[in-house]
Amino acid sequence: MPAPLPVTPDLIREAAARIRGFVRETPVLRPGLGCFGLDLELTLKLEHLQHGGSFKARGAFNTLLSQPVPAVGVIAASGGNHGIAVALAAQRLGAQAEIFVPAAAPAAKVERLRGLGATVHLHGANYAEALAASQQRAAETGALTVHAYDQESVLAGQGTLAQEWEQQAQLDTVLVAVGGGGLIGGMAAWYAGRVKVVAVEPFTAPTLFAARQAGQPVDVAVGGVAADSLGSRRIGELAFPVTQQHVATVVQVDDEAILSARRALWQQCRLLVETGGATALAALLSGQYQPQPGERVGVLLCGANTDPATLM
């Protein structure tokens, strides 16, 4: 008998009720046969149109709405998108936010954070170093920590995306990009085997692939074009058992496939996403994931916090 999972459909339903009115129901797009050169029934979930430019708003609002927020506010570490979501939720709910991001975080994301009124700390060379600094700061101030992916309320919030998508489209398979695992953990907990969940991650940030090989979360070296959003050093402890039970396979893609998918989304659908947001589609366009005849495939476009000038 499998061990109980840290996130359940009931927790996701509760999160959906809690965050209703604070997040958008994002649309789906059916590009049509032949789009991207694919002969299949494809559905794109346009979550990059979410408040804050990514799915992260769901977990951030669920966390802040599900527990008391101290007067000193909230604190988070992020490659950018999670920090934007936390800052957005804090601003909406009247709380202060401190966000720690790596020194190399994209300027577009740092500017957005400051525009939302957050105190931004540029610290360290990667997410792990920014996280350590944020944890030390939280211990000093007593601020509420909102983890980017390894927190029950965050996973439940991200799982509301799958609940919403299931109401919009009948799918056999969904392709989801993986960083720390909060998104795919929450979504897989909702689908619970009823829909095949395929994890997609860059070769240069193989957190879930390496964990599956080791049988447990392990540290990996991260880099590549999508590192600012998918560059967690290890898969989350909460998400990993969910992925073990309910994620069918892990597909890896290279940087050129990610960049090519990003360009294709703009050229063929006029959809502007960040590199992490295009990673799931890259699995299809590169042939790393090959659907069966008649398979109804959904691809999640998960983030759009990017500088349009970097598209070409």
N, C-alpha and C positions, 0 to 999 in steps of 0.2 A: 504494500500500500504506500503510495507516494506521501511524503511529508506534507503537512499543511503549508500552503504558500502565504507569504506575507501580505499579498494583495489579492482580494477576491472580487468577483463581480458585484457583490453587495456593497463593498467599500467604494467601488467605482460609481455605482448608482447614487450613493450618498454624496459623493463628490460632485456628480453632475447636477444634482439638485442644489447643492451649496453654491456652485459657481455660476449658475444660470443668471443671466443678466450682466455678468462681469466679463464673459468671453463671447466671442462670435461663434455662431454656427457657420463654419466655412464651407464653401460650395465644392462640388465635384465637377469635373470636366471629362466628357467622353470625346476624345480627339477624333475618333472615327477610324475605320479600317484604312490602312495604308499610311497613316501618320507615323513619322519617324521610320518609315520603311517596315513597319511591323504589321503582320497580317493576323491580328488578334483583337479581341474585345478588351480594350484598355480603359481603365478609369483612373484619373488623376485626382487625388484629394488635395485641394489647394489650401493647406494649412499655413502656408507662408503668408496668407492674407490675415492671419490671426492678429489680434492686438499685440503690439510689440514685435511683430514680424516673425513669430515662430510659435510652435506648440507650447513653448515653455510657460506661457501665461496661464495655462490650465493648472499646472502643478503649483505655480507661485500663488495664485489666488486661493487654491484649495488649502494651502498651508497657512496663509495669513488669516483665512476666514474660519479655520477649524480650531484655533487656539488663541489665547490672549497674546497680544503684541505688547511688549514692555514699552515704557515711555522712551527708552533710548532707541527703539526701533528695531530694524532687522539688518542682517548682515549676510553676505553671500560671496562666494568665489565663482568665477565664471570665465569662459573664453570670450564671452560677450552676450550671447543670446539669453542665457539664464539670468545674468545680471540685469539685462534690459527688462525682462519679465518681472523680476523682483522689484526693481525700481518703479515700474509701472504700477504694480499692485500696491506698493507702499504709497505712492503718490495718490492713487485713487482712494485709498483707505485712510489717508491722513497720517501716515507714519514716516519716520526718517529711514533712509537706506544708505548703508555703506557697502560698496562693491569693490572687491579685489579682483583685478584682472592681470594677466601676464603683461610684461612690458611691451611685448610685440603684438598685442591685441590690435585688430584692425581699427584704423582711425575712425571709420564710420560708426563702429559700435561704441567706441569711447565717447564720441561726440553725442551719440544718442543717449547714453547713460547720463551724461552731464546735463543734457537738455531736459531729462526727467527729474532733475533735482537731486540726484544721488551724489554722495561724496565718493569719488573714485580714487582708488589706490592702485597705481601701476607697480606691480611687485613680482619679481621672479621671471624666470625664462619660460615657464610653462604653467599649466593649470594646477599641477600638484603643489608647486611652490606658492602660488597665489592662495590655494586652499589652506595650506599650513599657516600662512600669515593671517588669514581671515579667522581661523580657529583660535589663534592666540589673541586676536583682537576681541573676539566674542567672549572669551574667558575673562578678559579685563573689564568689559563694559556690561556684560549681561544681556546683550542684544539677542534676539531670536535668530538662530541660524536657519537658513533655508538652503539645504544641500541641493546641488545641481541635479543629482540623480539617485542618491542612496538614502532616501527618506520615504517612509510609507505614504505620507500625504502627497508627496510629489509624484510617486508612481500612480497612485489612485487618480490624481488629477490628469496625468497624461493618458491614463486608460480611458477617460471620457471621450477621447478622440476616436477610439475604436468603436465605442458604443454609438456615437454619432454617425460614423461612417457606415456602420451596419444598417442603420435606418435609411441611408441614402442610396445604397448600392448592394446588389447581390453579387458576392465575389467568391471565388474559389481560393484565391491566393492574394496576399498583400506583401509588398516589398517595402521594408522599413530600414532606414539608415541607423547605424549603431555608433554611439560614442561611449558614454558611461553606462547606458542600459536603462535609464529611467523611462524612456519612451517605449522601447520595445518590450520592456518588462510589464509596463502598464497595459499596453495593447494586447500582448500575448495572454495576460491574465484574463482579459475580457473575452477574447475569442476562444480560449481554452480548448483548442483543437478543432473547433467547428469550422474555422477557416485556416488554411495553411499560412503560417507566418514565416517569411524568409528574411533573414537578417543580411544586410549589406554593409560592408565596411571597407575602408581603404586598406590595401596591402601595407601601407605605411602607418596604420593605427589598428592593429589586429587584436583588440581587447577581447572580444568574444571568441574569436577563433582560437587564440592562445589559451583562454580559460577552458574551452572544451577539450583541447588537447591535454591540458594538465589535470582536468577534472575539478578545478577550483579556480577562483579569480587569481590572476598573477599579474605582476607588473610587466609592461612592455614598453619599448621605445616608441615614441610617436613623432610624426612629422607629416609632410606632404601638404597639398593644397587645401585640404579640408580640416587641418589640425585645429583651427580656431573654434570649430563647432563640434568636431568628432575626435578631439585629441585627448580624451581622458586616458590616464596611464593604465587603469585597470577597470574591468567591468564591476558594477556595483554588487555588493554582497546580497542585497535584497533581490535584485533583478536576476542574478545568475540562476537560482533554482527555478524561477519561472521559465527562463529560456530553456533550461534543461528539459522541462516537461512539455512546453508548448511552442517552441521554435523548431521548425522542421529542419532547417539547414542554414549554414552561414556561407555567403558568397562574398568573395573579395574582388575589388576592382582597382585598377591603377589610376594614377593622377590624370593621365591623358583621357581616359574614358570618362572621368568625372567632368573634366573641362569640356569635352565634346558633348556630353549630355546637357550641360548648362547652356552651351551655345544652341543646341537643337531646340531646347525649350523656348528660347527667345526667337529663333528664326522661324519656327513652325507654329508656335502658339502665342507668341508675344508674352511669355511668362518670364519674369526676371527673378531668379533665385540665387542664393549663395551656393558655393561649391558643396557644402554639406547637404543643402536642399536638393541638389541634383544627383547625389550619390546613389540613391535607390534606383533611379531611372538608368543610371550607367550600367547596372547589372543586366538590364534588358538589351540596351543598345549595343553593348560589347559582346553579347552572346554568353556572358558568364552564367546567366540564368536563362534557360530555354524552356518556355512553357509547352505543355502538351496541347495537341489540337483541341480547340474548343474551350481551353482554360480561360476563365474570366479573371483577369489580373488587375489588381489595384496597386498603384504606386503613390507613395506619400511624398509630397513636396513639403519639406518640414521647416524651411527657413528662408528669409529674404533680406537679411540685414547685410547688404553688400553695397559697394560703390559701383554704380552702373558703368563707370569708366573702365573697370577691370574686365568687362564682359568679353572683349575681343583681345 
